Amino acid sequence: MSRNLKNTETKIKEQSIAGRLVTLLKDSVIYGILMALSKFAILLILPITTRYLSTDGYGALDTIMLTGALLTIIMIAGQDEAFGRFYYDKTDEEDRKTLLMSALVIVIMICIICAAAIYFFSSAILTALFGGTEHLREFRLMLIYAPITALINFYRSVMRWTFRKKEFFVLNIGPTSMIFILTYIFIVILKLGIAGAIYAQIISNSIFILVAVFLSRDDFTLKIDGEILASLLKYGLPCMMMVAFTSLIPVIDKGMYTRFFGAETLGLYSFASRYAMFISLPLTAFHAAWGPMLFTTYNEDNANQTIQNVIVLYVALFSAMLYAQIAIAEPITALIASKRYLPGIYFALPLSLSIIMDVFSSVTAAGTDISKKMYLNTISIIAGIALMFVTIYPFVKFFGAIGIAYCTLTGRLFSHMLRTAASYRAHMFRNKLTRSYITLLLTFVLSFFCQRLPIQNLPLIITVRSAFFLLLLAIIWVILLPEEAKKVLLNKYLTRIMPNFILCRL
């Protein structure tokens, strides 16, 4: 593609392991900021839709858009991941262009097939969702929204895989900002109701698809390759199934809460799941930066050592973030919701750890991605969901409402272990994980007792939770970090902020 891109790939390959970790952290911060800005713009839309639509109208819009989000996953057919996996195997410029065009053709064809098929069954689907066809026009508008969103998401992934952060910025911030403006115009000024919110999405994403085409104009060719098409589908379809099945887990959870405990407990769980999503922002940013790093360096002699260091970095960062998120759950809940939701914070720990283990699998199961045996990941996730169904009744019986959250965690942990084991069979990468698992387990224990200790005095709560956090940092230092990392931290960073007599004791 561009000369700057080739220079970036070469630079990463030639970096030391420490240099790659710094690059990974920098890219994670960049993607995190971009995603945070994008999500903030989306949050600004919420007051418009909730205030100017009726409760029933907002519920209908939310259901239609969730259906559209699931349809988008199907339409993109895993090509956002498949393109990245095969891209770094190609060194010839024309081969890379052919790869991009082939992946784009797959997305467009599946978009057309899915939209046409669902259009003919739209009345039946709508009746199943709402018990009638009152929102048929809006549902069919969603069939325009979903393909357009699939295409814009595909182009965003292309920019991410090819290290084009400026273009990635444009394709993230631009559409969400325009959606906010158009939503206000269509709902508040023109009073178009539910359809207005969908029009805003369609128009904004359509405009920025044209922007994406312009930004990648030098990457196009009219050539497609049948062998490449088959390889992309073979890799991408299991990815699509994996994401779709993972997206179903929250739906299953909520259905279980509604069935066993009613609407009030469902509300507490829904808030906790939203609160747990705070940690998903840095996790998603890490995942966005990790993929290009992995496929750029996996053929290098020190690739396995790089992955081992990334595992240590990941566990250290997200163990600390998990504990911090749980430690401040009460004041944050009271601030953004109300004290009525405080009982729901106990759901946040297993839900947050579930998300952490999901993304952790992308590192520990790197061998599956590299070997292109993505069906192993899909099978692992299906097995995890099956375990959830098997264990749901005993968990509810013995642990009550929180049992469903821990049932979810159990399923995710089982999937993670299967994915990691499958990766070891699929590729020669071998990583030492015992210290990482011990650190995560002790983080969970500290976070659990942080929530459960029956202390009412605020200064004492702050003191105890701060002491727990310092204990966690000590655990990370003693158990997790290798001696080489300790020496680097001591010599390069801590000497600037700590007195010499303390360093001598360390």
Residue pairs with C-beta under 8 A, 6 or more apart in sequence:
1 93
1 96
1 97
1 162
1 218
1 219
2 218
5 162
5 163
5 164
8 163
9 88
9 163
9 296
12 20
12 23
12 293
12 296
12 297
13 296
13 297
13 300
15 23
17 302
17 305
17 306
17 309
18 488
20 293
20 297
20 306
21 309
21 310
21 313
23 293
24 286
24 289
24 290
24 293
24 310
24 313
25 313
27 165
27 288
27 289
27 292
27 293
28 282
28 285
28 286
28 288
28 289
29 285
30 165
30 285
30 289
31 160
31 168
31 284
31 285
31 288
31 289
32 281
32 282
32 284
32 285
34 165
34 168
34 169
34 172
34 173
35 172
35 281
35 284
35 285
35 288
36 281
37 172
37 173
37 176
38 172
38 173
38 176
39 281
41 173
41 176
41 177
41 179
41 180
42 176
42 179
42 180
44 180
45 179
45 180
45 183
45 197
48 183
48 184
48 187
48 188
49 58
49 61
49 183
49 187
49 197
50 58
52 187
52 188
52 191
53 61
53 187
53 193
53 194
53 197
57 193
57 194
60 130
60 134
60 135
60 138
60 194
61 138
61 194
61 197
61 198
63 129
63 130
64 135
64 138
64 139
64 142
64 194
64 198
65 142
65 197
65 198
67 125
67 129
67 139
67 142
68 142
68 145
68 146
68 149
69 247
70 244
70 247
71 114
71 118
71 142
71 143
71 146
72 146
72 149
72 150
72 153
73 240
73 243
73 244
73 247
74 110
74 114
74 240
74 244
75 107
75 110
75 111
75 114
75 115
75 146
75 147
75 150
76 107
76 110
76 150
76 153
76 154
76 240
77 106
77 107
77 110
77 233
77 236
77 237
77 240
78 235
78 236
78 237
78 238
78 239
78 240
78 241
78 242
78 243
78 374
79 103
79 104
79 106
79 107
79 154
79 232
79 236
80 153
80 154
80 156
80 157
81 157
81 235
81 236
81 239
81 291
82 103
82 231
82 232
82 233
82 235
82 236
82 239
83 99
83 100
83 103
83 154
83 157
83 158
83 161
83 232
84 157
84 160
84 161
84 291
84 292
84 295
85 235
85 295
85 369
85 372
86 99
86 228
86 231
86 232
86 235
87 96
87 99
87 161
87 162
87 295
88 295
88 296
90 96
90 99
94 221
94 223
96 219
97 219
97 220
97 221
97 223
98 221
98 223
98 224
98 225
98 228
99 228
99 232
100 158
100 216
100 219
100 220
100 221
101 220
101 221
101 222
101 223
101 224
102 224
102 225
102 228
102 229
102 232
103 154
103 232
103 236
104 154
105 224
105 229
106 229
106 232
106 233
106 236
107 150
107 151
107 154
108 151
111 146
111 147
111 150
111 151
112 147
114 146
114 147
115 143
115 144
115 146
115 147
118 125
118 143
119 140
119 143
122 136
122 139
122 140
122 143
123 133
123 136
125 139
126 132
126 133
126 135
126 136
126 139
127 133
135 194
137 195
138 194
138 195
138 198
141 195
141 198
141 199
141 202
142 198
144 202
145 198
145 201
145 202
145 205
148 201
148 202
148 205
148 206
148 209
149 201
149 205
151 205
151 209
151 212
152 171
152 175
152 205
152 208
152 209
152 212
155 171
155 209
155 212
155 213
155 216
156 168
156 171
156 172
158 216
158 219
159 165
159 167
159 168
159 171
159 215
159 216
160 168
160 288
160 291
160 292
161 291
161 292
163 292
164 215
167 212
167 215
167 216
170 208
170 211
170 215
171 208
171 211
171 212
171 215
174 208
174 211
175 204
175 205
175 207
175 208
176 204
178 200
178 203
178 204
178 207
178 208
179 200
179 201
179 204
179 205
182 199
182 200
182 203
182 204
183 196
183 197
183 200
185 200
186 192
186 195
186 196
186 197
186 199
186 200
187 193
187 196
187 197
190 196
192 199
234 372
235 372
235 374
238 374
238 375
238 377
238 378
239 374
239 377
241 378
242 374
242 377
242 378
242 381
245 378
245 381
245 382
245 385
246 358
246 381
248 385
249 385
249 388
249 408
249 411
249 412
250 273
252 385
252 388
253 269
253 273
253 404
253 405
253 408
254 266
254 269
254 270
256 392
256 396
256 404
257 265
257 266
257 269
257 401
257 404
258 266
260 396
260 401
260 404
261 401
265 401
267 341
267 344
268 341
268 343
268 344
268 347
268 401
269 344
269 347
269 401
269 404
269 405
271 333
271 337
271 341
271 344
272 344
272 345
272 346
272 347
272 348
272 351
272 405
273 347
273 351
275 325
275 329
275 332
275 333
275 344
275 345
275 348
276 347
276 348
276 351
276 352
276 354
276 355
277 355
278 325
279 318
279 321
279 322
279 325
279 352
279 355
279 356
280 355
282 317
282 318
282 321
283 318
283 355
283 356
283 359
284 359
286 314
286 359
287 359
287 362
290 310
290 362
290 363
291 362
293 310
294 307
294 366
294 369
294 370
295 369
295 370
297 303
297 306
298 366
298 370
300 306
303 429
304 428
304 429
304 430
304 431
307 363
307 366
307 429
307 431
308 431
308 432
309 485
310 363
311 363
311 364
311 431
311 433
311 436
312 436
312 480
312 481
312 482
312 485
314 360
314 363
315 360
315 436
315 439
315 440
315 476
315 480
316 439
316 476
316 480
316 481
318 356
318 360
319 439
319 440
319 443
319 472
319 476
320 469
320 472
320 473
320 476
322 349
322 352
322 353
322 356
322 443
322 444
322 447
323 443
323 446
323 447
323 450
323 468
323 469
323 472
324 469
325 348
325 352
326 345
326 348
326 349
326 352
326 447
326 450
326 451
327 447
327 450
327 465
327 468
327 469
329 345
329 348
329 451
330 342
330 345
333 339
333 341
333 342
333 344
333 345
334 342
345 451
346 402
346 451
347 402
347 405
349 444
349 447
349 448
349 451
350 402
350 405
350 406
350 408
350 409
351 405
351 408
351 409
353 409
353 440
353 444
354 408
354 409
354 412
356 440
357 409
357 412
357 413
357 416
358 412
358 415
358 416
360 416
361 377
361 415
361 416
361 419
361 420
362 369
364 416
364 419
364 420
364 423
364 431
364 433
365 377
365 419
365 420
365 422
365 423
366 423
366 427
366 429
367 423
367 424
367 426
367 427
367 428
367 429
368 374
368 376
368 377
368 419
368 422
368 423
368 426
368 427
370 426
370 427
370 429
371 426
371 427
373 422
373 426
376 419
376 422
376 423
376 426
377 419
377 422
379 418
379 422
380 415
380 416
380 418
380 419
380 422
381 415
381 419
383 414
383 415
383 418
384 411
384 412
384 413
384 414
384 415
384 418
385 411
387 410
387 411
387 414
388 407
388 408
388 410
388 411
391 407
391 410
391 411
392 403
392 404
392 407
395 403
395 404
395 406
395 407
395 410
396 403
396 404
396 407
397 403
399 406
420 433
423 429
424 430
435 479
435 480
436 480
438 479
439 475
439 476
439 479
439 480
442 472
442 475
442 479
443 472
443 475
446 468
446 471
446 472
449 468
450 464
450 465
450 468
453 464
455 461
455 464
477 486
481 489
490 503
490 506
494 503
495 503
